[in-house]
Every structure is written in C-alpha cells, then in structure tokens.
C-alpha cells in the first residue's frame, strides 16, 4: 500500500506542477504582450490554489505512511507537514478559489478583482 500511495502522490505532485507551470507560462507571455485576459487570471488562480491543495495531500499521504516517527520535531517530514498546512491557510490556498474559478467557467457573475 505504501508503494501505491507514493506512486499516486508522485503523479498528483507532477500533474499539479505541470498545470501550474502551464498557467504561469501562459500569463507571463500575455503580460509581456500587455494582454492578460480574465481567463488567464482565472487559470492562474485555480492552478496556484490547486497546487497548494495537491501538495498538502501529497504530504499527508507520505506523513501517514511514515508512521509515528514522522511526528517527531527533528524529522524533516514533520517540518514539511507543518509548513504545507500553514500554506493552506494562506489567502491563496482558500477553497473559495475553486468556486470563483467554477463561476467564471460557468459564465456566472464574479468579482474580477479576486482573480
């Protein structure tokens, strides 16, 4: 089961990273052309929030697989566990960003300043 979970965690991490890098590349190119669209902003907001949430899932998976030794303060995994959970509480990691992006792609009214 540990091998299965590590494989799934690796796939999640890489897919989240690929999505984030694509969104950053696209909005960077648009910014250089002085033509950033609302869709690019929505995509970046979604990619960053999703990346944070995927990273937390990955750390949780590995932390749980590590057992009791992961809980000790001198363990690097403990530090990663704490750090990622602090990051999820940051404004950028809010679950509400999924709703905001969903509203955008459904064509519903949104607060554009939040993108």
N, C-alpha and C positions, 0 to 999 in steps of 0.2 A: 504494500500500500504506500509506503514511503516513496518508492521509486515512481509510482503512478502520480502521486501528488507533486513530486519535484518536477516531473515532466509536464504536468498541467500548469504548474507555476511558471516554468520557463516559457511555455507557449503564451501564457497570459502576459507576462512581462514583455516579451518580444513584440506581441501584437499591439500592446498599448504604446510601446516605444515607437513602433512604425507609424501608428496613427498620429502620435504627437509630432514626430519629425516631418511627416507629410503636411500637417496643418501649419507648422512653423515655416516650412519651406514656401508654402503657397502664400501665406500672409506676408512673408518677407519680400517675396517677389512683387506682390501687389503694393506693398509700402514703398518699395524702390520706384515703382511706376506712379506713385501717389494716387492709387486707385484701389483702396481697401474696401471690399464690399461687406455688407451685413452678413452674407453667407460665410465669408472667410472669418469674420469675427465670431460668428456662432460656432463654426467648426473648431476654431482655436479654443474657445471657452469649453466646448464639450471634450476636446482631446486632452486638455490640461486637467480638467476635473476627473475624467475617466482614468487618466494615467495615475493620478494620486490614489484613486479608489482601487485600481488594479494592484498598485504597489502595496497597499495595505493588505489586500487579500493574499498576495504572494508572501509577505512577511508573516501573516497569521498562519498560513499553511506550513511554512518552514518552522516557525516557532512551535506550533503544536506538534509537529513531527519530532522535534528535538527533545521533547520531554522536559523533565524537571530541571535539568542542568541549564536550560535556556533562561530560567528565571533569575539566575544569579547576576548581580550587578557587574561582575568582572567579565561577563560573556558579551562578545560583540553583538550577538543576536538580540540580546536584551536591549542594547542601545538602539539598534535598528527598529525594534518593536516600539520602543518609546517614541523615537523620532517620527516614524511614519504616522503614528496615531496623533501626535501633536500637529503634523502637517494636515491631516484630515479635518482638523478643527479650524484651520485657516479659512479665510473667506473663499479662496479659490477652490477648496475641496467640498463646498456645500452641495448637498444633494439637489437643492433647488435649481442648480445649473442644468441638470438633466431636464427638468420641467421647462426651463426657459428655452433650451435648445429644441425640445419637443414642440413647444408652442410655435417657435419660428418655423420649423419644417411642416407644421400643420397649417401654416398660414394664419394663425391666430394673433391677436394683438400682443405686442411685447414692449417692454421698456427697453428701448435700444441702448440706453446708457449703461445697462447692466451687461451688455455683450462686450 
